[in-house]
Amino acid sequence: MKRNTVLIISLLLIFGCETKTKEMAKSNLPKDIKNIEITWNENGGMLFYIENVKFTKDSCSYEKNIDGAIQHANFTISEKQLEDLYSVFVKNEFDLIKTYQQPVTDRGGSSITLKVNEQNFSVSNAGSSFIEKEYSKNYNGVESEILKLTKEEVDKQKKEITISFDETITNSEQKIKLFINRDIVFDEQAFGGFQPITVKLLNDNNIFVVTFNITEENKTVLTEKSRLKNILPELPNNGQVILYIDENGLLAFK
């Protein structure tokens, strides 16, 4: 009984000390902004995927690299938008977020850097760097606001495009799927047949991949011939793209 009592008291003391230490920590992020730069980047680890965004008072930039195909967008945001974004860093006490190191192999993830009034604060949740569980809500709160604002601004620069399929594809006995920049946009089986689809894309270097579901001995397999890939370097002015398979068996556009 005495041992249990001593153990409980010890645990309470340890918890109390940890709580007190956390309460004593105070954010040093400045209230007034003279100059500011916010960057976020993500990498896919083993996958060739890199995404970056940068916010400043004068200009903002976005870049995505998928398998070597680079897309980019430049834009500007208002002073209030930048101040609102910075307020999320303050609210979540970004400078107090703690990480720990753990050896891993080929782990992707994201990192955020804040430069404000000549002070630099950086937090990484990628590779061997992990966010301590206690601060994961803070990191996620900042990251979600960055991604929300990025999507809003990048989407404004996307163009609407209608994609159709040539008979060299529609006559195939296999069911096809179409992926653009790794996102599935068409599934013949789910759609119940072929029909034109409309999507919104950035203007440059969109990766198109068509997969053919080939069944062998009641199993679906993918071979080199069942996955065709090509990059559309620039969207056509008329907003129309027809996919077909050329005489060399390669995916092409017209």
GUTI-945152 format. One record per residue: residue in three letters; x, y, z of N, C-alpha, C in turn; residue number from 1; chain. Coordinates in Angstrom, 2 decimals. Atoms other than C-alpha are relative to their C-alpha. Layout:
N
- aa/n.X/n.Y/n.Z/ca.X/ca.Y/ca.Z/c.X/c.Y/c.Z/i/ch
- Ala/X/Y/Z/X/Y/Z/X/Y/Z/NUM/A
...
This chain:
254
- aa/n.X/n.Y/n.Z/ca.X/ca.Y/ca.Z/c.X/c.Y/c.Z/i/ch
- Met/0.84/-1.20/0.00/0.00/0.00/0.00/0.88/1.25/0.00/1/A
- Lys/-0.90/-1.15/-0.08/2.81/2.40/0.95/0.74/0.21/-1.31/2/A
- Arg/-0.72/-0.09/1.27/4.68/1.57/-2.23/-0.88/0.63/-1.08/3/A
- Asn/0.94/-0.56/0.99/1.59/2.33/-4.35/-0.20/1.49/0.23/4/A
- Thr/0.19/-1.42/-0.33/1.10/5.63/-2.52/1.19/0.83/-0.44/5/A
- Val/-1.23/-0.70/0.40/4.72/6.63/-3.08/0.08/0.14/-1.52/6/A
- Leu/-0.04/-0.01/1.46/4.44/5.71/-6.78/-0.96/1.05/-0.55/7/A
- Ile/0.99/-0.97/0.47/1.29/7.78/-7.25/0.47/1.42/0.24/8/A
- Ile/-0.51/-1.34/-0.32/2.82/10.79/-5.50/1.13/0.39/-0.94/9/A
- Ser/-1.13/-0.27/0.90/5.96/10.49/-7.63/-0.48/0.37/-1.39/10/A
- Leu/0.56/-0.28/1.33/3.93/10.38/-10.83/-0.66/1.36/-0.04/11/A
- Leu/0.66/-1.31/-0.06/1.90/13.40/-9.76/1.02/1.13/0.00/12/A
- Leu/-1.05/-1.01/-0.04/5.07/15.33/-9.00/0.65/0.19/-1.37/13/A
- Ile/-0.62/-0.06/1.33/6.60/14.44/-12.38/-0.92/0.71/-0.97/14/A
- Phe/0.98/-0.61/0.91/3.40/15.37/-14.24/-0.13/1.48/0.30/15/A
- Gly/0.13/-1.41/-0.40/3.13/18.58/-12.25/1.17/0.82/-0.47/16/A
- Cys/-1.18/-0.72/0.45/6.69/19.57/-13.08/-0.02/0.22/-1.51/17/A
- Glu/0.06/-0.12/1.45/6.19/18.87/-16.79/-1.03/1.04/-0.41/18/A
- Thr/1.05/-0.97/0.32/2.94/20.86/-16.83/0.47/1.41/0.31/19/A
- Lys/-0.48/-1.31/-0.40/4.56/23.74/-14.98/1.04/0.52/-0.99/20/A
- Thr/-1.03/-0.39/0.96/7.52/23.74/-17.39/-0.64/0.48/-1.29/21/A
- Lys/0.68/-0.38/1.24/5.17/23.88/-20.37/-0.69/1.35/0.16/22/A
- Glu/0.69/-1.26/-0.23/3.15/26.69/-18.81/0.97/1.17/0.07/23/A
- Met/-0.99/-1.07/-0.13/6.34/28.68/-18.13/0.55/0.41/-1.35/24/A
- Ala/-0.52/-0.32/1.32/7.40/28.49/-21.77/-0.91/1.02/-0.68/25/A
- Lys/0.77/-1.04/0.67/6.32/31.59/-23.67/0.53/0.22/-1.40/26/A
- Ser/-0.37/-0.25/1.39/6.29/32.27/-27.37/0.73/1.33/-0.13/27/A
- Asn/-0.76/-1.22/0.25/8.82/34.83/-28.58/-0.30/0.59/-1.38/28/A
- Leu/0.34/-0.55/1.31/7.12/35.51/-31.90/-0.41/1.47/0.15/29/A
- Pro/0.32/-1.43/-0.12/6.95/39.29/-32.44/-1.46/0.30/-0.39/30/A
- Lys/1.38/-0.40/0.30/3.55/40.99/-32.49/-0.06/0.85/-1.26/31/A
- Asp/-0.03/-0.88/1.16/4.51/43.58/-35.09/0.90/-0.57/-1.08/32/A
- Ile/-0.74/0.56/1.12/5.66/42.47/-38.53/0.67/1.11/-0.80/33/A
- Lys/-0.73/-0.93/0.86/8.38/44.44/-40.32/0.28/-0.66/-1.35/34/A
- Asn/-0.17/0.79/1.22/9.33/41.79/-42.85/-0.24/-1.46/0.34/35/A
- Ile/0.39/1.39/-0.29/8.22/38.21/-43.20/0.13/-0.86/-1.25/36/A
- Glu/-0.05/1.00/1.07/8.79/35.11/-45.31/-0.43/-1.33/0.60/37/A
- Ile/0.51/1.30/-0.46/6.89/31.84/-44.88/0.21/-1.01/-1.12/38/A
- Thr/-0.18/1.04/1.01/7.92/28.68/-46.71/-0.49/-1.34/0.55/39/A
- Trp/0.45/1.37/-0.31/6.45/25.19/-46.75/0.48/-0.89/-1.12/40/A
- Asn/-0.37/0.95/1.05/7.82/22.19/-48.57/-0.31/-1.42/0.43/41/A
- Glu/0.32/1.41/-0.25/6.97/18.55/-48.87/0.74/-0.86/-1.01/42/A
- Asn/-0.61/0.94/0.93/8.77/15.59/-50.36/-0.57/-1.39/0.23/43/A
- Gly/0.64/1.31/-0.06/7.61/12.09/-51.12/0.87/-1.13/0.47/44/A
- Gly/-0.87/1.08/-0.46/10.51/10.18/-49.65/0.50/-0.82/-1.18/45/A
- Met/-0.41/0.87/1.10/11.03/7.24/-52.00/-0.62/0.43/-1.33/46/A
- Leu/0.66/-0.46/1.21/8.59/8.80/-54.48/0.62/1.31/-0.46/47/A
- Phe/-0.55/-1.25/0.53/9.92/11.53/-56.78/-1.12/1.03/-0.01/48/A
- Tyr/1.06/-1.00/-0.15/7.59/14.24/-55.53/0.49/1.10/0.94/49/A
- Ile/-0.41/-1.14/-0.82/8.51/17.71/-54.25/-0.99/1.14/-0.23/50/A
- Glu/0.94/-1.11/0.10/6.15/20.59/-53.51/0.48/1.12/0.92/51/A
- Asn/-0.48/-1.15/-0.77/7.14/24.08/-52.35/-0.94/1.19/-0.17/52/A
- Val/0.74/-1.26/0.10/5.33/27.31/-51.56/0.71/1.04/0.87/53/A
- Lys/-0.63/-1.09/-0.76/6.68/30.69/-50.42/-0.92/1.22/-0.02/54/A
- Phe/0.80/-1.21/-0.14/4.77/33.70/-49.11/0.89/1.15/0.49/55/A
- Thr/-0.64/-1.23/-0.48/6.24/37.22/-48.82/-0.97/1.15/-0.26/56/A
- Lys/0.86/-1.17/0.21/4.77/40.72/-48.82/-0.09/0.38/-1.47/57/A
- Asp/-0.05/-0.45/1.39/5.83/41.38/-52.41/-0.48/-1.04/-1.00/58/A
- Ser/0.37/1.04/0.97/5.28/38.04/-54.12/-0.06/-1.36/0.68/59/A
- Cys/0.13/1.38/-0.49/4.42/34.39/-53.62/0.26/-0.95/-1.16/60/A
- Ser/-0.29/0.97/1.05/5.45/31.30/-55.52/-0.38/-1.40/0.43/61/A
- Tyr/0.38/1.39/-0.23/4.32/27.71/-55.85/0.69/-0.85/-1.06/62/A
- Glu/-0.65/0.90/0.94/6.19/24.81/-57.43/-0.24/-1.45/0.41/63/A
- Lys/0.19/1.44/-0.24/5.47/21.11/-57.77/0.81/-0.78/-1.03/64/A
- Asn/-0.84/0.81/0.86/7.87/18.55/-59.18/-0.41/-1.46/0.17/65/A
- Ile/0.40/1.41/-0.02/6.47/15.12/-60.06/0.79/-0.73/-1.07/66/A
- Asp/-0.80/0.79/0.93/8.92/12.70/-61.63/0.76/0.88/-0.99/67/A
- Gly/-0.77/-0.88/0.87/10.89/15.64/-63.05/-0.83/0.99/-0.80/68/A
- Ala/0.88/-0.94/0.69/7.87/17.43/-64.54/-0.36/1.11/0.99/69/A
- Ile/0.16/-1.11/-0.95/7.78/20.87/-62.92/-1.15/0.91/-0.39/70/A
- Gln/1.08/-0.96/0.16/4.69/23.01/-62.51/0.25/1.17/0.95/71/A
- His/-0.21/-1.14/-0.87/4.77/26.51/-61.10/-1.11/1.03/-0.17/72/A
- Ala/0.96/-1.09/0.03/2.55/29.47/-60.29/0.51/1.13/0.87/73/A
- Asn/-0.35/-1.18/-0.77/3.31/32.99/-59.14/-1.26/0.80/0.29/74/A
- Phe/1.20/-0.75/-0.37/0.76/35.09/-57.29/0.35/0.97/1.13/75/A
- Thr/-0.17/-0.93/-1.12/0.35/37.83/-54.71/-1.21/-0.12/0.92/76/A
- Ile/1.10/-0.02/-0.96/-1.76/38.05/-51.57/0.01/1.35/0.70/77/A
- Ser/0.12/-1.29/-0.66/-2.99/41.04/-49.62/0.77/0.00/1.32/78/A
- Glu/-0.69/-0.13/-1.28/-1.27/42.37/-46.53/-0.81/-0.65/1.12/79/A
- Lys/0.86/0.61/-1.03/-4.26/41.25/-44.47/0.08/-1.52/-0.04/80/A
- Gln/-0.11/1.45/0.11/-4.04/37.71/-45.83/1.29/-0.50/0.64/81/A
- Leu/-1.30/0.39/-0.57/-0.38/37.56/-44.85/-0.02/0.15/1.52/82/A
- Glu/0.10/-0.21/-1.44/-1.12/38.99/-41.41/-0.86/-1.08/0.65/83/A
- Asp/0.88/1.05/-0.52/-3.94/36.48/-40.92/0.74/-1.34/0.06/84/A
- Leu/-0.77/1.24/0.01/-1.61/33.64/-41.88/1.02/0.02/1.13/85/A
- Tyr/-0.98/-0.11/-1.08/1.04/34.88/-39.47/-0.67/-0.16/1.36/86/A
- Ser/0.71/0.13/-1.28/-1.55/35.09/-36.69/-0.22/-1.45/0.38/87/A
- Val/0.14/1.44/-0.27/-1.98/31.31/-37.04/1.28/-0.54/0.62/88/A
- Phe/-1.29/0.38/-0.60/1.73/30.89/-36.27/0.04/0.44/1.46/89/A
- Val/0.01/-0.52/-1.36/1.30/33.08/-33.19/-0.95/-0.80/0.88/90/A
- Lys/1.01/0.74/-0.76/-1.85/31.29/-32.06/0.50/-1.38/0.39/91/A
- Asn/-0.49/1.35/-0.26/-0.15/27.91/-32.32/1.42/-0.04/0.57/92/A
- Glu/-1.32/-0.09/-0.62/3.10/29.15/-30.73/1.03/-0.82/-0.77/93/A
- Phe/-0.84/0.77/0.91/5.10/27.90/-33.68/1.43/-0.15/0.49/94/A
- Asp/-1.39/0.04/-0.44/8.45/28.74/-32.12/0.23/-0.94/1.18/95/A
- Leu/-0.14/0.91/-1.14/7.74/26.40/-29.19/-0.18/-1.47/-0.38/96/A
- Ile/0.22/1.38/0.45/6.99/23.30/-31.27/1.30/-0.79/0.09/97/A
- Lys/-1.19/0.82/-0.19/9.41/20.52/-30.38/-0.05/-1.25/-0.87/98/A
- Thr/-0.13/1.21/0.81/10.66/17.62/-32.46/0.96/-0.96/0.67/99/A
- Tyr/-0.98/0.99/-0.46/12.61/14.45/-31.81/0.51/-0.78/-1.21/100/A
- Gln/-0.63/0.73/1.09/14.90/12.33/-33.95/-0.18/-1.51/0.17/101/A
- Gln/0.14/1.46/-0.01/14.26/8.73/-34.88/0.46/-0.53/-1.36/102/A
- Pro/-0.52/0.51/1.28/16.21/6.80/-37.54/-1.08/-0.71/-0.82/103/A
- Val/0.93/0.63/0.93/14.02/5.88/-40.52/0.63/-0.01/-1.38/104/A
- Thr/-0.51/0.08/1.36/14.55/5.06/-44.17/-1.04/0.53/-0.98/105/A
- Asp/0.83/-0.52/1.11/13.11/7.07/-47.08/-1.37/0.49/0.45/106/A
- Arg/1.28/-0.57/-0.45/10.40/8.81/-45.04/-0.18/1.40/-0.60/107/A
- Gly/0.33/-1.31/0.51/8.75/11.74/-46.76/-0.57/0.85/1.12/108/A
- Gly/0.61/-0.86/-1.00/7.00/14.59/-45.01/0.12/1.46/-0.38/109/A
- Ser/0.01/-1.42/0.28/6.84/18.35/-44.72/0.83/0.77/1.03/110/A
- Ser/-0.69/-0.90/-0.93/8.69/21.24/-43.12/-0.47/1.42/-0.25/111/A
- Ile/0.47/-1.37/0.06/7.78/24.85/-42.38/1.08/0.91/0.58/112/A
- Thr/-0.96/-0.99/-0.49/10.09/27.85/-42.01/-0.66/1.37/0.05/113/A
- Leu/0.51/-1.35/-0.18/9.13/31.26/-40.69/1.17/0.94/0.25/114/A
- Lys/-1.00/-1.05/-0.19/11.41/34.27/-41.11/-0.76/1.29/0.24/115/A
- Val/0.73/-1.22/-0.34/10.06/37.33/-39.32/0.91/0.94/0.78/116/A
- Asn/-0.82/-1.02/-0.66/11.92/40.51/-38.37/1.40/-0.52/0.32/117/A
- Glu/-1.37/0.51/-0.10/15.31/38.82/-38.95/0.14/-1.21/0.93/118/A
- Gln/-0.04/1.22/-0.81/14.37/35.86/-36.72/-0.45/-1.19/-0.86/119/A
- Asn/0.33/1.20/0.76/14.25/32.33/-38.16/-0.50/-1.10/0.92/120/A
- Phe/0.56/1.14/-0.74/12.07/29.48/-36.90/-0.34/-1.08/-1.02/121/A
- Ser/0.23/1.09/0.95/11.98/26.12/-38.65/-0.37/-1.28/0.73/122/A
- Val/0.44/1.27/-0.58/10.16/22.88/-37.87/-0.15/-1.02/-1.13/123/A
- Ser/0.05/1.04/1.02/10.54/19.65/-39.84/-0.74/-1.23/0.51/124/A
- Asn/0.71/1.25/-0.29/8.19/16.69/-39.86/0.24/-0.96/-1.17/125/A
- Ala/-0.40/0.83/1.13/10.10/14.68/-42.45/1.29/-0.73/0.32/126/A
- Gly/-1.22/0.76/-0.23/12.88/12.14/-42.67/0.05/-0.55/1.41/127/A
- Ser/-0.17/0.52/-1.37/14.18/11.32/-39.20/-0.52/0.97/1.06/128/A
- Ser/0.53/-0.99/-0.94/12.54/14.40/-37.63/-1.52/-0.17/0.17/129/A
- Phe/1.41/0.20/-0.31/9.18/13.86/-35.90/-0.48/1.08/0.97/130/A
- Ile/0.59/-0.96/-0.92/6.84/16.30/-34.16/-0.38/-0.73/1.29/131/A
- Glu/0.44/0.60/-1.25/6.39/15.53/-30.48/-1.53/0.03/0.07/132/A
- Lys/1.45/0.17/-0.01/2.84/14.30/-29.93/-0.72/1.19/0.62/133/A
- Glu/0.59/-1.11/-0.74/2.11/17.17/-27.56/-0.18/1.24/-0.89/134/A
- Tyr/0.03/-1.19/0.86/2.74/19.68/-30.38/-0.55/-0.28/-1.40/135/A
- Ser/0.48/0.34/1.34/1.24/17.85/-33.36/-1.19/0.86/-0.42/136/A
- Lys/1.15/-0.84/0.31/-1.97/19.89/-33.14/0.45/1.39/-0.43/137/A
- Asn/-0.52/-1.32/0.37/0.05/23.11/-33.31/0.57/0.00/-1.41/138/A
- Tyr/-0.60/0.09/1.33/2.02/22.00/-36.35/-1.08/-0.17/-1.07/139/A
- Asn/1.06/0.25/0.97/-1.06/20.68/-38.13/-0.87/1.23/-0.21/140/A
- Gly/0.80/-1.21/0.11/-2.92/23.90/-37.40/0.65/1.01/-0.93/141/A
- Val/-0.73/-0.91/0.88/-0.23/25.98/-39.11/0.01/-0.54/-1.42/142/A
- Glu/-0.12/0.59/1.33/0.22/23.57/-42.01/-1.33/0.06/-0.75/143/A
- Ser/1.29/0.01/0.67/-3.51/23.33/-42.76/-0.38/1.37/-0.54/144/A
- Glu/0.29/-1.35/0.47/-3.81/27.12/-43.05/0.87/0.36/-1.20/145/A
- Ile/-0.88/-0.24/1.15/-0.81/27.29/-45.38/-0.56/-0.69/-1.24/146/A
- Leu/0.52/0.76/1.13/-2.28/24.58/-47.61/-1.33/0.56/-0.50/147/A
- Lys/1.29/-0.58/0.38/-5.72/26.19/-47.57/0.20/1.25/-0.85/148/A
- Leu/-0.27/-1.23/0.74/-4.39/29.57/-48.70/0.67/-0.30/-1.34/149/A
- Thr/-0.68/0.38/1.24/-2.10/27.94/-51.28/-0.99/-0.51/-1.03/150/A
- Lys/0.99/0.56/0.92/-4.97/25.98/-52.81/-0.90/1.10/-0.57/151/A
- Glu/0.88/-1.08/0.45/-7.19/29.08/-52.98/0.67/0.82/-1.10/152/A
- Glu/-0.70/-0.85/0.95/-4.55/31.08/-54.84/0.43/-0.75/-1.26/153/A
- Val/-0.44/0.77/1.17/-3.21/28.32/-57.11/-1.19/-0.38/-0.87/154/A
- Asp/1.20/0.37/0.76/-6.72/27.25/-58.12/-0.46/1.13/-0.91/155/A
- Lys/0.38/-1.14/0.82/-7.30/30.76/-59.48/0.73/0.01/-1.34/156/A
- Gln/-0.82/0.01/1.21/-4.59/30.11/-62.07/-0.23/-1.24/-0.86/157/A
- Lys/0.26/1.21/0.78/-5.89/26.76/-63.24/-0.99/0.27/-1.13/158/A
- Lys/0.87/-0.14/1.16/-7.56/26.43/-66.62/-0.87/-1.24/-0.16/159/A
- Glu/0.91/1.12/0.22/-10.53/24.28/-67.49/0.31/-0.66/-1.33/160/A
- Ile/-0.32/0.74/1.22/-9.83/21.57/-70.01/-0.90/-1.23/-0.10/161/A
- Thr/0.85/1.17/0.24/-12.04/18.88/-71.57/0.83/-1.08/-0.68/162/A
- Ile/-0.80/1.11/0.50/-10.47/15.48/-72.20/-0.92/-1.07/-0.60/163/A
- Ser/0.75/1.06/0.68/-11.82/12.95/-74.71/0.95/-1.14/-0.35/164/A
- Phe/-0.80/1.19/0.30/-10.65/9.48/-75.73/-0.22/-0.44/-1.44/165/A
- Asp/0.05/0.48/1.37/-9.84/8.33/-79.26/-0.36/-1.50/-0.01/166/A
- Glu/0.40/1.41/0.12/-11.03/4.94/-80.53/1.17/-0.95/0.23/167/A
- Thr/-1.15/0.86/-0.29/-7.48/3.62/-80.16/0.03/-0.38/1.48/168/A
- Ile/0.12/0.31/-1.42/-8.27/3.69/-76.45/-1.35/-0.63/0.30/169/A
- Thr/1.35/0.49/-0.33/-12.04/3.14/-76.36/-0.25/-1.41/-0.55/170/A
- Asn/0.19/1.34/0.57/-11.75/-0.01/-78.52/0.73/-1.08/0.78/171/A
- Ser/-0.75/0.99/-0.79/-9.55/-1.69/-75.93/-0.97/-0.91/0.76/172/A
- Glu/0.81/0.96/-0.74/-10.95/-4.82/-74.32/0.18/0.15/1.51/173/A
- Gln/-0.26/-0.19/-1.42/-9.46/-3.79/-70.99/-0.65/1.29/0.50/174/A
- Lys/0.54/-1.20/-0.64/-10.97/-1.30/-68.57/1.15/0.96/0.28/175/A
- Ile/-1.09/-0.94/-0.18/-8.96/1.88/-68.40/-0.28/0.99/1.14/176/A
- Lys/0.06/-1.08/-0.99/-8.19/4.50/-65.78/0.95/1.09/-0.47/177/A
- Leu/-0.86/-1.13/0.36/-6.75/7.95/-66.33/0.41/0.74/1.26/178/A
- Phe/-0.55/-0.77/-1.11/-4.48/9.66/-63.82/0.67/1.25/-0.57/179/A
- Ile/-0.71/-1.22/0.37/-3.31/13.26/-64.10/0.72/0.50/1.24/180/A
- Asn/-0.83/-0.41/-1.14/-0.45/14.30/-61.83/-0.26/-0.87/1.23/181/A
- Arg/0.19/1.04/-1.01/-1.06/11.08/-59.86/-1.40/-0.03/0.62/182/A
- Asp/1.38/0.04/-0.49/-4.72/11.91/-59.17/-0.88/-0.69/-1.03/183/A
- Ile/0.88/0.67/0.93/-7.32/9.61/-60.70/-1.15/0.93/-0.39/184/A
- Val/1.06/-0.89/0.49/-9.74/11.59/-62.88/-1.04/-0.74/-0.83/185/A
- Phe/0.96/0.77/0.78/-11.42/8.82/-64.90/0.20/-1.48/0.27/186/A
- Asp/0.01/1.45/-0.19/-12.35/5.20/-64.23/-1.13/-0.54/-0.86/187/A
- Glu/1.01/0.49/0.95/-14.14/3.50/-67.12/-1.06/-0.85/0.68/188/A
- Gln/0.94/0.88/-0.67/-15.72/0.90/-64.88/-0.95/0.79/0.90/189/A
- Ala/0.84/-0.79/-0.89/-16.99/3.46/-62.36/-0.91/0.94/-0.77/190/A
- Phe/0.78/-0.93/0.81/-18.19/5.85/-65.07/-1.04/-0.72/-0.86/191/A
- Gly/0.94/0.75/0.81/-19.99/3.06/-66.90/0.22/0.18/-1.49/192/A
- Gly/-0.31/-0.20/1.42/-18.27/3.78/-70.21/0.80/1.27/-0.20/193/A
- Phe/-0.81/-1.17/0.33/-16.38/6.50/-72.00/-0.86/1.23/-0.22/194/A
- Gln/0.63/-1.30/0.20/-17.39/10.12/-71.92/1.04/1.07/0.26/195/A
- Pro/-0.96/-1.08/-0.25/-15.52/13.43/-72.06/-0.05/0.44/1.46/196/A
- Ile/-0.06/-0.48/-1.37/-14.38/14.72/-68.70/0.62/1.39/0.01/197/A
- Thr/-0.52/-1.36/-0.12/-13.63/18.28/-67.61/0.76/0.13/1.33/198/A
- Val/-0.83/-0.18/-1.19/-10.82/19.07/-65.17/0.64/1.38/-0.06/199/A
- Lys/-0.73/-1.26/-0.06/-8.90/22.16/-64.04/1.47/-0.29/0.32/200/A
- Leu/-1.43/0.28/-0.14/-5.12/22.15/-64.40/0.81/1.27/-0.14/201/A
- Leu/-0.97/-1.05/0.29/-2.15/24.46/-64.24/0.47/-0.17/-1.43/202/A
- Asn/-0.26/-0.02/1.44/-0.86/25.36/-67.68/1.11/-0.94/-0.44/203/A
- Asp/-1.20/0.68/0.50/2.46/23.51/-67.77/0.26/-1.36/0.62/204/A
- Asn/-0.56/1.29/-0.41/3.82/19.98/-67.59/-0.93/-0.87/0.84/205/A
- Asn/0.93/0.91/-0.67/0.80/17.87/-66.63/0.28/-1.43/-0.45/206/A
- Ile/-0.33/1.39/0.29/1.53/14.15/-66.39/-1.28/-0.82/-0.16/207/A
- Phe/1.14/0.86/0.27/-1.06/11.87/-68.00/0.46/-1.46/0.03/208/A
- Val/-0.29/1.43/-0.04/-1.03/8.15/-67.20/-1.30/-0.76/-0.23/209/A
- Val/1.14/0.87/0.27/-3.48/5.67/-68.71/0.41/-1.43/0.36/210/A
- Thr/-0.27/1.39/-0.36/-3.61/2.21/-67.15/-1.08/-0.90/-0.57/211/A
- Phe/0.92/1.00/0.53/-5.21/-0.87/-68.71/-0.03/-1.18/0.96/212/A
- Asn/0.13/1.14/-0.90/-6.55/-3.54/-66.38/-0.02/-1.28/-0.82/213/A
- Ile/-0.13/1.24/0.73/-5.35/-6.79/-67.91/-0.19/-1.17/0.96/214/A
- Thr/0.31/1.13/-0.89/-6.77/-9.95/-66.37/0.67/-1.27/-0.52/215/A
- Glu/-0.63/1.27/0.32/-4.68/-13.11/-66.36/-0.27/-0.97/1.14/216/A
- Glu/0.34/1.00/-1.00/-5.94/-16.18/-64.54/-0.76/0.63/1.18/217/A
- Asn/0.88/-0.65/-0.98/-8.57/-14.07/-62.75/0.73/0.98/0.92/218/A
- Lys/-0.74/-0.98/-0.78/-5.92/-11.68/-61.46/0.31/1.22/-0.88/219/A
- Thr/-0.31/-1.22/0.73/-5.46/-8.05/-62.49/1.48/0.30/0.13/220/A
- Val/-1.43/-0.26/-0.02/-1.88/-7.35/-63.47/0.31/1.24/-0.83/221/A
- Leu/-0.48/-1.14/0.77/-0.02/-4.31/-64.73/1.35/-0.34/-0.60/222/A
- Thr/-1.27/0.22/0.68/2.73/-4.71/-67.31/0.43/1.33/-0.61/223/A
- Glu/-0.49/-1.24/0.62/4.82/-2.15/-69.16/-0.97/0.51/-1.05/224/A
- Lys/0.93/-0.39/1.04/2.29/-2.16/-71.99/-1.36/0.41/0.55/225/A
- Ser/1.31/-0.34/-0.58/-0.64/-1.70/-69.60/0.03/1.32/0.75/226/A
- Arg/-0.11/-1.31/-0.65/0.62/1.64/-68.28/0.72/0.95/-0.94/227/A
- Leu/-0.57/-0.95/0.96/1.15/4.45/-70.76/0.06/1.39/0.63/228/A
- Lys/-0.21/-1.29/-0.64/2.55/7.80/-69.68/0.52/1.02/-1.01/229/A
- Asn/-0.54/-1.09/0.81/3.13/11.15/-71.36/-0.23/1.32/0.73/230/A
- Ile/0.11/-1.32/-0.63/3.59/14.79/-70.35/-0.54/1.00/-1.02/231/A
- Leu/0.55/-1.08/0.82/1.45/17.56/-71.81/0.71/1.29/0.41/232/A
- Pro/-0.82/-1.14/-0.43/3.90/20.50/-71.79/-0.78/1.29/0.18/233/A
- Glu/0.78/-1.24/-0.09/1.24/23.18/-72.26/-1.45/-0.29/-0.39/234/A
- Leu/1.40/0.21/0.32/-2.55/23.28/-72.27/-0.35/0.70/-1.31/235/A
- Pro/0.40/-0.62/1.28/-4.11/23.96/-75.70/-0.91/1.20/0.23/236/A
- Asn/0.82/-1.21/-0.13/-5.76/27.33/-76.26/-1.49/-0.28/-0.10/237/A
- Asn/1.43/0.29/0.17/-9.06/25.72/-77.28/-0.59/-0.81/1.16/238/A
- Gly/0.48/0.71/-1.17/-9.28/23.82/-73.98/-0.45/-1.42/-0.26/239/A
- Gln/0.40/1.35/0.38/-9.69/20.46/-75.74/1.23/-0.89/-0.18/240/A
- Val/-1.07/0.98/0.18/-7.43/17.40/-75.52/-0.62/-1.35/-0.31/241/A
- Ile/0.44/1.36/0.34/-7.97/14.05/-77.21/1.18/-0.94/0.23/242/A
- Leu/-1.05/0.99/-0.26/-5.97/11.11/-75.91/-0.11/-1.14/-1.00/243/A
- Tyr/-0.01/1.15/0.89/-4.92/8.37/-78.30/1.33/-0.74/0.12/244/A
- Ile/-1.23/0.79/0.02/-2.32/5.67/-78.79/0.55/0.03/-1.41/245/A
- Asp/-0.56/-0.15/1.33/0.04/6.33/-81.68/0.50/-1.32/-0.57/246/A
- Glu/-0.43/1.21/0.70/1.55/3.88/-84.14/1.13/-0.73/0.71/247/A
- Asn/-1.06/0.63/-0.78/4.40/3.20/-81.74/-0.49/-0.56/1.33/248/A
- Gly/0.56/0.52/-1.24/2.04/2.21/-78.96/0.18/0.93/1.18/249/A
- Leu/-0.22/-0.97/-1.06/2.68/5.39/-76.99/-1.22/0.91/0.18/250/A
- Leu/1.09/-0.93/-0.28/0.18/7.71/-75.32/0.34/1.34/-0.63/251/A
- Ala/-0.24/-1.27/0.69/-0.24/10.90/-77.35/-1.23/0.90/0.13/252/A
- Phe/1.05/-1.00/-0.10/-2.34/14.07/-77.53/-0.30/0.59/-1.39/253/A
- Lys/0.35/-0.75/1.21/-4.25/15.79/-80.31/-1.21/0.88/0.28/254/A
